Amino acid sequence: MKTMTRKTFGLLALFVALVAAAGGVLYAQHGQGGGMMGMMSMMQDCPMMKGMQESPAAVLQHQKELGLSAEQVKRLQELKDSSHPSHMQMMQQMQALHQQIRQATSGAQFDEAAVRAAFNRMGNLHAEMGVAMMRTGHQARQVTTPEQREKLAKMGGGMMGTHGMMRGGMMGGMNMENCPMMKGGSHGSMQHQRNN
């Protein structure tokens, strides 16, 4: 069960990596301050972050606090299970692209053509993942009541709650140090690391 949970959160971690990296680039370009808190504030307005907060897994994480009925839990679990195979397939494809980018940027020469091609494919895959996440989140909203959705929003979303993204939750399922977007985003652009 723990292994399955970590794999499921892995997909969400990829979205956080992409959103966080993009946020870092924007803050660097516009010179805005606020550090991590400012970035998190900006990410709260991101549709993908909203999709993660309203996903079946997020809602189920707080089923007791939300007072979900047995029927609601059943329907949300079915949504989660039905979307899992395609999510895992896309996550594996994204991880493969990350590996290609690492290989293209770790040698003596920067392979710009390979990096550009990988990021182009990543963009298309990212769109498919985003659409799938928003679709599943919309389906999950149809299961919950307005009162439950309001309560979940006040809690910051299932994945933003007590356990947090960084403490064994969403981010705990993946080593984000290997994500090229996280590595490059912190500097505003992809940096080529040379061996001295």
Sequence and secondary structure as in RCSB ss.txt:
>XXXX:A:sequence
MKTMTRKTFGLLALFVALVAAAGGVLYAQHGQGGGMMGMMSMMQDCPMMKGMQESPAAVLQHQKELGLSAEQVKR
LQELKDSSHPSHMQMMQQMQALHQQIRQATSGAQFDEAAVRAAFNRMGNLHAEMGVAMMRTGHQARQVTTPEQRE
KLAKMGGGMMGTHGMMRGGMMGGMNMENCPMMKGGSHGSMQHQRNN
>XXXX:A:secstr
 HHHHHHHHHHHHHHHHHHHHHHHHHHHHHT   HHHHHHHHHTT HHHHHHHTSHHHHHHTHHHHT  HHHHHH
HHHHHHHHHHHHHHHHHHHHHHHHHHHHHHSSSS  HHHHHHHHHHHHHHHHHHHHHHHHHHHHHHTTS HHHHH
HHHHTT GGGSTTTTTSSSGGGGS GGG HHHHHHTTTS       
